[in-house]
Amino acid sequence: MPFQAILRELTRGPGAVAAMFLDHEGEAVEVFSERCSAETSKLVGAYHSIFIRQIRQICMEFLHGEPAHFKIELIHLKTLTRTLPGGYFVVLVLERDAGEAWASQALRQACDRLRKEIPE
């Protein structure tokens, strides 16, 4: 499956640090980064799984449906996250000052490609 190639392409944008394809438990299905370790990426993914579960619970409790995407801004980094069918999600880690227009578009396209590869 081309998960690695899709994530590699996603990290080629300006300011991209890492890309992660994670399952519903936050376990890394695939991680790609030339700028940080796989362990660090996996740790970020694990915390994102906690965030996504809490966001889903809040959204469902107030009848807003499933969240489609969200952003978290940190002091030095920011993350863009998109949900996928089957509880999967993709996290794109960016430098704090990286442009979001290209990143959002690239993440959407990567998710479209990943959707086609996710086993049903």
C-alpha positions, 0 to 999 in steps of 0.5 A, spaced: 500 500 500 502 506 498 501 510 505 508 511 505 509 515 498 502 519 500 505 521 507 512 523 504 509 527 498 505 531 504 511 533 507 514 536 501 511 542 502 514 548 506 514 548 513 512 541 513 515 537 519 511 530 519 505 526 517 502 520 520 496 516 518 493 513 524 488 508 526 482 509 531 487 507 537 492 512 535 497 507 533 501 509 527 499 505 521 505 509 517 509 515 519 513 519 515 518 525 517 525 527 515 525 532 520 523 528 527 524 521 529 519 516 528 518 515 536 516 523 536 511 522 531 508 516 534 507 520 541 504 526 537 499 521 534 498 517 540 496 524 543 492 526 537 488 520 538 486 522 545 484 529 542 480 526 537 476 521 541 474 527 546 472 532 540 468 526 537 464 525 544 463 532 544 460 533 537 456 527 538 453 529 545 451 536 542 448 532 535 453 536 531 456 529 527 463 527 526 468 532 526 471 532 519 478 536 521 481 540 526 487 544 528 492 545 534 497 550 535 503 550 539 508 554 541 513 552 535 508 547 531 501 546 529 498 540 527 492 539 522 488 533 522 483 530 518 478 524 520 477 518 515 472 512 515 473 507 520 476 511 525 483 513 521 485 519 521 491 523 518 496 528 522 500 533 518 505 537 523 507 544 521 512 549 523 508 554 527 509 559 521 508 555 515 502 557 511 495 553 512 492 554 505 497 549 501 497 545 507 490 544 508 489 543 500 495 538 500 492 534 506 485 534 503 488 531 497 492 526 501 486 523 505 482 522 498 488 518 496 488 514 503 481 513 503 481 509 496 487 505 500 483 503 506 481 496 507 473 496 508 
